[in-house]
Amino acid sequence: MSGINMDALRARLSELKEATEQRAFWTPAQGSNRVRIMPPWNELGKIHTEAWVHWGLGETGRQMTFCPLKNKVGPCYVCEQVALLKASTKQVDLELAQRLTPNLRVMFNVVDRAAPEKGVQIWGTGIANLREIMSLIADPQWGDITDSEAGVNLVIERTGTNLGTRYTIRPERQPSPLDKSWLSQLHDLDAMVVHKTYDELKVMYDAGRRSGGGDEGDPTVGVPTIAPTRHTPVQVPAASASTSATVDVPDCYSLWNDANDPICKGCALFQPCANATTARQAKAAYVAPDGVVRKAVG
């Protein structure tokens, strides 16, 4: 008798978890929405959390994932590919790089006044709406709009679709007390920021590129038209901590880095190159551990 197919089980468990998470999220409908921003979920007094995300991944080209590099938790395969795409000669690659560049995502605990039976949900939105809500709270006329007794509902008007989506936010005048049961349903928003591993990000990116990722089925989209150019690195002589030097940065800087490659390991800029995440960082100044200032010329 055969045993349990653990791979299939884990895949199904992942699908179930994702479905559960999706039910916990709230998205404003077209037109007018009435929503209540919930009070802080912990003693730190936070009503929201912020994290950098990548959009446009996976087979559908519509999946989102958190960026470990921008969130300062580890390397990011997608950011590395964005750097290559930005150095491409194809306009479609440059457009893809624009879409995949990380954006700041904001999450609030909210209750949809049109569907209170759903309890506390998570609203994922952008920095513009965060600015509007923080401005209201900072305004003495409104103050703490999240207060469980004296807080107010927000009316969120949504118009347009996709990149043309626009929001306007205004507070209602009358206080809107909360159902006390909702206070026990508050989500730990910080815990919602879960990063995928480097290899998992690679799978997501590659899946989107194989399928075309919504880019009219073009299989070459996301496959950079340039390859990192290998150059013998400029050797910088040893110098004292007070010495400054200006050196050429090889063309492969931030595009090619391999700890097992003797050419890379012999390069004076090996470590900053390893830390670089975009091609534009090839023009940045770098102060080496030996005190030598190294900067791209030109």
Protein Blocks (a to p, Z undefined) as FASTA:
>chain_A
ZZddfklmmmmmmmmmmmmmmmmpccddehjddddddddfbfnopabdcddddehiajko
paccddfklnopaccfklmmmmmmmmpcbfklmmmmmmmpccdddddddddfklmmnopa
dddddfklmmmmmmmmmpmklmpmkbmklpccdddddedehjlpccdddddfbdcdddfk
lmmmpccfklmmccddfklmmmmmmmmmmnonongoiakgopafbdcddddddddddddf
kbccdddddfkgokaccfklmklmmpmklmmmmmpcbfklmmpccddfkopacddeZZ
